Amino acid sequence: MKPGSAEAKIVDAAAAAAAVRAWRAAGETVVFANGVFDRIHVGHVRHLAAARAQGTKLVVGVNGDRSAAALKGRGRPVLGARDRARLVAALRVVDRVVIFDERSADAILEHLAPDVHAKGTDYRPDTVPERPTMAALGGRTVVTGDPKRHASRELYERVRERHSQAP
């Protein structure tokens, strides 16, 4: 693997935590964002770019296949966790990607202890489930990105509808 390549950005939780500690020791502000990322779309890109703007380093947690299926329902995820992680890692604004299997990001937040947790606009700061965890860590919770009009769920529904109507 070439250093700096997308594949090199995908690390386990221990390596992600070590990177976060080193960055924080160097005065960097570390942001953590998470999601399923089953189909990367413009909303994801805008969310992650805005998340990165909240600090100087961005770690993205990608839900593993079991937790993605539990969160998104039957037939999901379409892509496996490693492929979804590769797509996220290919974005320039992303510094590290870690795959986690829990439904919520609480445990990985506790492990990494970032400065900021960024969630998408389907939340308000007061409705982010992991907000108490971030507060206990001394960090802050922010909502970043544009209004949620790009959801993968709706795209998949449009594809299914069009496919079922084909002659």
N, C-alpha and C positions, 0 to 999 in steps of 0.2 A: 504494500500500500504506500502510495506517495503521500508524504506529510502534507496536510492541508486539503487532501482530496475528500470528497464527500464520505467515502467509506471510512476514512480515518477519523472523521468526526463522530462516528457512532461508537459509543463506549458503554461499559457497564456502569452500574450505580457507583461502585467504589472509585473508578477512574473519574467519573463526573464529579464526585465529591472532592477528590484530590485537586481537580482543575479549579473548582469553585474556591477552595481554600487558598490556592496559589494566587488566583486572580484577586481575591479580596485582600490578601496580604500585600499585593502590589498596588492597592488603591483602586482597583476596578469596581464597578457597580454591576452586580450580576442579576440578571432577570431570568426567571423561569416561566415558560409558557407550556401548556400541555393540551393534548387533544388526540383524537383518533386519526385524523388526516387520511381518511380512506380514499379521497380523491382530492388532490391539491387543486384549489381554485383561487381566484383572485381575492376572495375574502380571507383565505388563509394567509396569502402573501402579504396583504395589507395589515392583517392582525400581527403577524410576526415582525414586520418592519416597524410598526408602531410600538410593539413590545420592546424591540431592540433599542428604540429611541429613548426608552425609560432608563437605560443604563449603557454600559460599554461592552458587556458580554451577554450572549443569549444562549441559554440551555433550553432545549425543547424536549419535553417528555412525550413519547408516543405510546398510547395504550397498546398493550399486548393483545393478541388475538382473542383470548378469553374475555378480558375486560371490555374490549371493543364490541364483541358480540353481545355481552350483557347490557352495554349502554345503548347500542344501536339497533338490536333486534335481529330477527331471522334474516339469514342471507348476508350478514355483515360480519366482519369486514370483507370487502371484495378482494383487496390486496392483503397479503400477509404482513405481519409487523415489520419484518426486516426490509421489505420493499417500501413500505410506507416511510420507514426511518431513512432509507436512502434518498427518497424524494425530498423529504424535509431537509436532510443534510446537504443537499445540492444547492440550497438557497444560500446566497452569500452572507445574509444577515445572521445566519445560524452558526454558532461556534461549537456546540456539542449537542448530540442527540442521545437520549437514553430511553430504552424501552422498559416500561413498568407494567406489571400485571394487575394491580389493584384497580378497583372501579374509581376511587378518588385519588387525588394526587397528594393527600396528606402525608403518607409515609415517605414518599420521595422528597417532598418539601422538607420534612424533618431531617432526612438524611443529607440533603444538599445545603440547606439553610441559605437560600439566595436572599438578596436584598429586596427583591420585588417579585411578586407573582402576577403575571398578566393573563387575564381571561378575555374572551371575545365578547362582542356586544349582545350576545344572547343573555348576558348577565348584567346586573348593576353591581357596583361594589358591595352593597349590603346583601346581595343574594349569592355571592360566590361561596360555595360550600367549604372551601379551604381557608376562608378568611380568618377564622379563629386560630388556625394553625399558624398562619403568617404573623398574626398579631403576637402570639406566644413566642415566636422566633425573633420578634422585634423588627420584622419587615413590614412592607406595605403591599396592599392588593390594589391593582388598577385594572380598568377595562380599556382595551385597545381595539382598534380596527374600525371598519365602517359598519353601517347597519347590516344586520344579518339578512341578506337577500341572495346568498350564494350557497345555501345549504346543500350538501351532497344528497341528503334524503329527497329533496324536491327534484333534483336532477335525475336521480334514479327512477323516481315516479314518472317523470316525463318520458324517459326512455322506455319504461315498461308500457306506458299508455300508447306511445307511438308504435312500439313493436306489436302490441296486441291488435292494433288497428290496421296493420299492414295487410295488403291484399293477398 
